[in-house]
Amino acid sequence: MLPGLKEYLIGLINEPGYSPLKVEELAKIFDIHKSERPMFYNFIDELEEDGYLVKTKKNKIMSASQAGLFVGKFVAHEKGFGFVESDEEFEKDLFIPADYIETAMHGDRVVAEIIKEATDERRAEGKILKIVKREVTEVVGTFQKSDKRFGFVVPDNKKFTKDIYIPKAGFNGANTGDKVVSKITLYPRPGKKPEGIITEVIGKKGDRYVEIDSIVRANNLPDDFPKKVQREAEQITAPTEEEFKNRLDLRDLDIFTIDGDDAKDLDDAISVEKLKNGNYKLGVHIADVTNYVKEGSKIDKEAVKRATSVYLVDKVIPMLPKELSNGVCSLNRGEDKLALSVLMEINKQGTVVDHDIKETVIRSKARMTYTEVSDILEKEDEKLCNTFSDLLNDFKVAEELARILMKKRDNRGAIDFNFPESKIVLDSEGIPVDIEPYERRIANKMIEEFMLVTNETVAEHFYWLTTPFVYRIHENPSEEKIETLGRFVSSFGYKINNGKDEEVHPKALQNVLKKISGKPEESAISAIMLRSLRQARYSPSCEGHFGLASKYYCHFTSPIRRYPDLQIHRIIKETINGRMDKKAKAHFDTVVSYISDHSSEQERAADLAEREVDDYYKAVYMEKRIGREYEGTVSSITNFGIFVELPSSVEGLARLSDMNDDYYNYDEENFCVLGERTKKMYRVGDPVRIKVVNVDIDRKEIDFKILSKLN
């Protein structure tokens, strides 16, 4: 059957103008051969079972919404109620009161019916009819023995509102206070808790390493590599001269890497020169990981599963074993390495006027850091200039080109948020002792620009070849989100100018960011704007990147740490070597669809784990600072409290119920809270002075008390 048939079929039945059709009629539309009809009918039955469609008594197929049903993921709240996040992109979440959750658990895929239609003031309410799929099979939490016969696992994730009952036979050596992984053996029934067994004891609650490992396990991120994968990695050796024969030899070029101080997986290097015609020759050389990671190998299967490397505060969970990521594949200084190089000629306006993609062999002349190159370009550091005198001109030409590319990207409307970044500093015992600001300096921006132009060039090249591909897309924000954002920025005296088009252009948002730059409301408006945008994701279809204001975009430059990049390298090599025939296209059509979806999911899990680890360390850091006073900015407002962000990026909550100078009402329309008696108003962006009053490390929550509003 057709690759991507599920997406095509669901897309068709969810079209506004679709009229229910019989199964046989759909088979004809999709040109399903008679020999494959039974398989197609089973496929329809499976989609019905999963809640993607509904089959009528007359054997006609319609969408769940046409049948008055609401299908999606159930998101529980610790207070007992929950929401169903719809499969349909523009559908609002359905509120599920506690009495109508039935036996659903957080993360389950469910079918619900609407029992109260939405109004202007309230979202629709519903009742869960059916649990289509139990998505969660393991829960991480703290074990508590009740007596010798049974115990409970209290989940770390408070969205799992029921403890897991553990019979004595399922203890498996766990003791009270242990952080554990429990496998669910029996899902909840009316009036009954879920049941499970302990499959792993992570360690004692409160231990730093145990807490971090618990976050990793809770997000289903694999840590240690299986022995068979490790053995395969250890057998991979450095490339030989024989492997260099059919490659473009660039070892004489001035090629160098620029990375963070602690980076060990160096997957990109650059070369740059100014041509006699005034144009620039930029070479971006990326580690040829696919030369070592063969499709279907044990390493490859594990890499697919992981899809991305995860960078925690003091721990990296790599996509590939370190023998590859830090060794054979890494573009280490002075070593001959296999690469996939994009060689671009770029004119003075920042346009790529010519390019080539080649399998190459390179040798990095220097392992530079962002700090070193920035100090050379910004401060003309004498010692560094002397040490790297052979590359000084290259650095200056690189900066010149980067500034041209920055200007071009800015002119087309790319959105560049100026959020302050921070780095959590740990002592030798792993205790957080400081949270330092992290500055994006010229070298960081330079490499960023070179990677962006390379990714765009590769994406456009393969778009016009019409081969299967993995694109990085960022869809336009919804009209509703932009309307809400428009009301918010107007409360500060700004306006989003949409122009003549119905959909907002990124330049309209960029213009607002420029107007607020350096002003007190900058962080607040930037944060709300970011929340108004959709999440970028991977896709087999080229749908453009809104945030970058780019028609064509992909991730090509980091195959050591991202699987979509590695998959793209395979497609490129098949194409440039003349092997992209009909059979190969059919194969990659199927592969890119799965890789896009799976990698997007794993990316979200990695992001969540990284945020949770940051929040854990910030809570530990602030626990020793209870009672201290700080100045911060109101970052968001809810019906239960005011979130305040400190310059260190630590965020805490001042609960409305604890504000005893007045009774404060939440005004959602005007993004503020207002005191009934004093008429004192707090809104997003207001500078305030706070006191740290409590820290809950288990919940990774910090409580503030607002002492005063600052002018």
Phi, psi and omega in degrees: 000168184297136171299141178073017183301322180302313181296317180298315184294312180296321177300319181295310186288344177266000175296138181305325184270006184289133173252135183309132180241156176286158181302319181296323179293321177294322178300321179291318180302320183267011175054048178278122181297149183305324181293338182259000182301313180303320179294322179295319180294322175296322178299317177298317179299320179294319179294325177293317180298325181276359175085007181283336180210170180232137178252125181279173179297334179270015177067027177262148184256130176223165178285161179300320181294324177297330180272006178079020181251161183233117186241138178169199182268134178273126178245112184276156173243144185298342179278359173115330179274186180192186180220153170251119176276118187292149171293330185279128192304319188260007181277137176286154177298151179259125179282133179242109177297157184304325183289347185244017179280338184059233182251019182293144175247157178307131178096346181294148171271126189226162170244129181231159173246150180276125179253342175220122181291155180291149173238180178296330184267332188226147176282164181295149176250151182216180180225133180284125180263324189208140173262112184284316183210133174276106185281330185263123178249340179229146178230135176261134180189192181256130182275137176227119176283133177269315169202195183290344186265334182201170177205188181220151168251119177271111186299142174295319180281111186290353175286342170274098192278352179245135174292156178265120179286129181239112175290162184306321182295344182258006182295316179050045174087000181284143177239161179305132180095355178280141168277129187224165168251125179245131176270131180281122179258338180215118182283160185301143172241167181308121179079002182237142176284159171294153179242154181199184175229154177279123179256343181201134172261114183282321180151187183282134177303138179102333176292134186303312183294325179294317180297318179293315179298328178294319178295317179300313182292322181296334179262015176055041178261120179292140183255275181291147178280141174303151184301322182293327177290317180297318180297318180296320180295321182291341181273351181280131183245166180297152182293153180252169178302329180299323180285345181275345192304314185265020182247155174287122184271112181247021186293342179274349180288152173281089180252138180213159177252149172228117183217180176293161183303321187264359185296137177239339180261088185268100185255357178224141176224160181228158169221145183210140176210157177260129183275165182296333180277005179091350177280175181242144174250108180253124173250125174245117190247117186247137181308131181275075184295326184294344176295333183252328181261095183278142181302130179089353178288168180298320179296318182296316180298321178290322178295320176301314181301316182283316176069337182202153169278150182242125184252102177266178188304310181228029184209135176243131172254098188283155175285327180241150176303150186298336177301330177266306188297321181258350187244264188303318184276329187296135184278065184288147183302136174077004181249139177286125185228149174276138182218163169247114188251138172251116184253113188242138168258123186238130182276183186291347178266358179089013180267134176283108184267344178201149178204160176214147178240120188226149166280127188226170167236132184229167174218114181291132181274337183205144174256094184266157173249160177302320182296315182298311183294321178295320179294326177293314186279326184267327187243353184050047181306118188298314182297314180293321179298323178289319181297319185247039184300327181294339185250002184304315181295322178299317180298318182292320177294321179298317179296318180301313180293318181300320180292327175295316180294322177300314181297318180296316181295321178295318181296328182275352173106014180300140182268125181234101180286141182253054180285135176292130179259154181223160179233128179276123183259126179253149174274186184296340179266000180083017179265132178292124183245347180198156172233106188262147173291143178243118187262135172275104183264184188301321181293320177300313182294325181297308180296321178302314180296319181293323178290322179297312183293328177292313180299320179293318181297315180294316181298315181293320179304313184276340173298314182285342175279347180055035174269159174302143186203162174249110180262156172256115185241154178219100187288158178300145178293156180290153180300322181296316180296321180291324176298316179297316178298320179300318178295321182293310183292332179292334178292344176258002178092017179249166182220140174266113180269107182282343185075207184277335182287151177290320181274144181290143175263145181305332181297329179296322178285322178300320180298322178295316180300323179293320181292329184267355184304125178082359181264159184303328184276002185302309185295323181293310181294321179299317181296315180293323178297316180299319179292340180281343183271155176284168178271133177294151181206173177265147183205147174286348181256140179273103184243011177083166181235106184300310185299326179269356184052045185239136178284328185230126180206147176208176172249107183243339197268001182223063183288346177286329187240358178223128183290324178305322178297316180297319179296320177299320179301320178298315181297318180298314183293324176296321183288309185289343177260011174072025182253005182276073179270186184300319180295317180296319179299316180298320179297310183290332175304315180289317184296313186294331178295313180293314183300321180298310182293312184295317181294324177297318179294315181293326177297318179295320178296319179295316179300317181296316179297318180298318179294319181295320179294317175303314181297323178297310182295324179294323178294316178299318180298315184282341179300326180279000183240019175298133182099345180280155180249143180218161170259139181211189182232137176296118185262331174197161183227136178233181179284356179242351180177179182244121176272134180237130178254133178271162179304335180284355184084359173292135180238138179224168184246129170257109185285138180299326181293341180263358181272099190267006178276348181187171172260121186256132177257140180275125178248094184297323184296325183252011174056048182206171167241146186228129179287133183296316186269312186276342185062019176291134184242137170240130177224165181304132180101347181291134173281135182221161172253132184232166173235136178282120185248337181197150175225129176246100184293323179302317181270353183059043183240143180235130180255133177246159167241127178282121181270321180196158174264132183264152179278000000 
